[in-house]
């Protein structure tokens, strides 16, 4: 069984043929679909050549199934989704919405794994939040 990514709101499966599919809006208001690499710590992003998100630009992500915002409540520069591993354990995956910023957090209960060269930037916000 492969790792599955879910919308935190509607629990729709977000990964197809390996990639995580999200609806995105850039700071200019342009919308498109993006593909995120499913390996935590791999910051590869694929989108259509006409849908441009500049380095340093903040994006807004939504579930492509229910169109709910994926914004993490602790900080407006973070998004999150749910990951289920091959053993059916659930984790919150919190990641930066700033293109080029490498910060990802994998959380299960009080356990926190940190990924990316920019991960210290949001660590205070992550540590302030209570996780169940």
C-alpha positions as CSV (number, residue, x, y, z in Angstrom):
1,X,0.0,0.0,0.0
2,X,1.4,3.4,-0.9
3,X,1.2,6.6,1.1
4,X,-2.1,8.4,0.7
5,X,-2.7,12.1,1.0
6,X,-6.2,13.4,2.1
7,X,-8.0,16.6,2.3
8,X,-8.4,17.6,6.0
9,X,-12.0,18.7,5.4
10,X,-13.6,16.1,3.1
11,X,-11.0,13.3,3.3
12,X,-10.8,13.1,-0.6
13,X,-7.8,11.3,-1.8
14,X,-5.4,13.9,-3.3
15,X,-2.7,11.7,-4.9
16,X,-3.0,10.2,-8.3
17,X,-0.1,8.3,-10.0
18,X,2.1,9.3,-7.2
19,X,1.8,13.1,-7.2
20,X,-0.4,15.2,-4.8
21,X,-2.8,17.3,-6.8
22,X,-4.0,20.6,-5.4
23,X,-5.8,23.6,-6.7
24,X,-3.8,26.8,-6.4
25,X,-4.2,30.5,-6.7
26,X,-1.2,32.8,-7.1
27,X,-0.9,36.4,-5.7
28,X,-2.2,37.8,-9.1
29,X,-5.4,35.8,-8.7
30,X,-4.5,33.3,-11.5
31,X,-5.7,29.7,-10.7
32,X,-4.4,26.3,-11.8
33,X,-3.6,22.8,-10.6
34,X,-0.3,21.9,-9.2
35,X,1.4,18.6,-8.6
36,X,3.5,18.1,-5.4
37,X,6.0,15.3,-5.0
38,X,4.7,12.9,-2.4
39,X,8.1,12.4,-0.6
40,X,8.4,14.7,2.4
41,X,11.4,16.9,1.9
42,X,11.2,16.7,-1.9
43,X,10.1,20.2,-3.0
44,X,9.5,19.4,-6.7
45,X,6.4,21.2,-8.0
46,X,4.9,20.7,-11.4
47,X,2.3,23.1,-13.0
48,X,1.2,24.2,-16.4
49,X,3.7,26.5,-18.1
50,X,1.0,29.3,-18.3
51,X,0.3,29.1,-14.5
52,X,3.2,30.9,-13.0
53,X,4.1,31.1,-9.4
54,X,7.2,33.2,-8.8
55,X,9.9,32.3,-6.2
56,X,9.0,34.0,-3.0
57,X,5.3,34.3,-4.0
58,X,2.6,33.1,-1.6
59,X,0.0,30.7,-3.0
60,X,-3.4,29.7,-1.7
61,X,-4.2,26.0,-1.9
62,X,-7.6,24.4,-2.0
63,X,-8.8,20.8,-2.2
64,X,-9.7,20.0,-5.9
65,X,-12.6,17.8,-4.7
66,X,-14.5,20.1,-2.2
67,X,-12.6,23.4,-2.8
68,X,-12.0,23.8,1.0
69,X,-9.0,25.9,1.9
70,X,-5.9,24.0,3.0
71,X,-4.7,27.0,5.0
72,X,-3.2,25.9,8.4
73,X,-5.0,27.9,11.2
74,X,-1.8,28.6,13.1
75,X,-0.2,30.7,10.5
76,X,-1.4,32.2,7.2
77,X,1.8,31.2,5.4
78,X,1.3,27.5,6.0
79,X,-1.0,24.9,4.5
80,X,-1.7,21.4,5.6
81,X,-3.1,18.0,4.6
82,X,-3.4,14.5,6.0
83,X,-1.0,11.7,5.2
84,X,-1.8,8.0,5.8
85,X,1.2,5.7,5.6
86,X,1.4,2.1,4.5
87,X,0.5,1.0,8.1
88,X,-2.6,3.3,8.1
89,X,-1.1,5.8,10.6
90,X,-2.4,9.3,10.1
91,X,-0.1,12.4,10.2
92,X,-0.7,16.1,9.7
93,X,1.6,17.4,7.0
94,X,2.1,21.2,7.3
95,X,4.1,23.0,4.7
96,X,5.0,26.5,3.5
97,X,2.8,28.3,0.9
98,X,5.8,30.4,-0.2
99,X,7.3,29.1,-3.4
100,X,10.9,28.2,-2.9
101,X,10.7,28.1,0.9
102,X,11.6,24.6,2.1
103,X,9.8,23.9,5.3
104,X,7.6,20.9,6.1
105,X,6.4,19.4,9.4
106,X,5.1,15.9,10.0
107,X,3.0,15.7,13.1
108,X,1.3,12.8,14.9
109,X,0.2,13.6,18.4
110,X,3.1,15.2,20.2
111,X,5.7,13.7,17.7
112,X,7.2,16.3,15.3
113,X,9.5,15.6,12.4
114,X,11.0,18.6,10.6
115,X,12.2,18.8,7.0
116,X,13.7,21.5,4.8
117,X,16.4,24.2,5.0
118,X,13.9,26.9,6.0
119,X,12.1,24.8,8.6
120,X,13.2,26.9,11.6
121,X,11.2,29.9,10.2
122,X,7.8,28.6,11.3
123,X,8.9,26.3,14.2
124,X,7.6,28.8,16.9
125,X,4.1,28.6,15.3
126,X,4.2,24.8,15.0
127,X,5.4,24.4,18.7
128,X,2.6,26.7,19.9
129,X,-0.2,24.6,18.4
130,X,-1.8,21.7,20.2
131,X,-2.0,18.5,18.2
132,X,-4.3,15.6,18.8
